[in-house]
Amino acid sequence: MKRSLLATVKIFYISVVLIFLIYLLAIFTSLSFNKTIHYSSVGLTVLAIILSGAFVSGDRQRCNYYSNPVNTTKSIFYSWKILIFALPFYLVLLVDYLS
């Protein structure tokens, strides 16, 4: 459990560093920071939804799980990791919206 928590925190910090690098890139170029963060968060969310299988019906999800439970569990695990990676992007969007 402790190892998984450490990996989750590491993914979160990598995302924060990436946002900082995007911010620096936006300062020195004509890149729009808000648009980049917005498109990145939307892309990460769509990728997580696709990996989790939320776009399919419940019957198909159940069939996919029972046909290959290891693959389904891995894809849900990866979708959670992507959502944790996207969490700082959501926080930046929230701060931008509230300011």
ABEGO torsion letter per residue (X at the ends): XAAAAAAAAAAAAAAAAAAAAAAAAAAABABBAAAAAAAAAAAAAAAAAAAAGAABBAAAAAAAAAABAAAAAAAAAAAAAAAAAAAAAAAAAAAAAAX
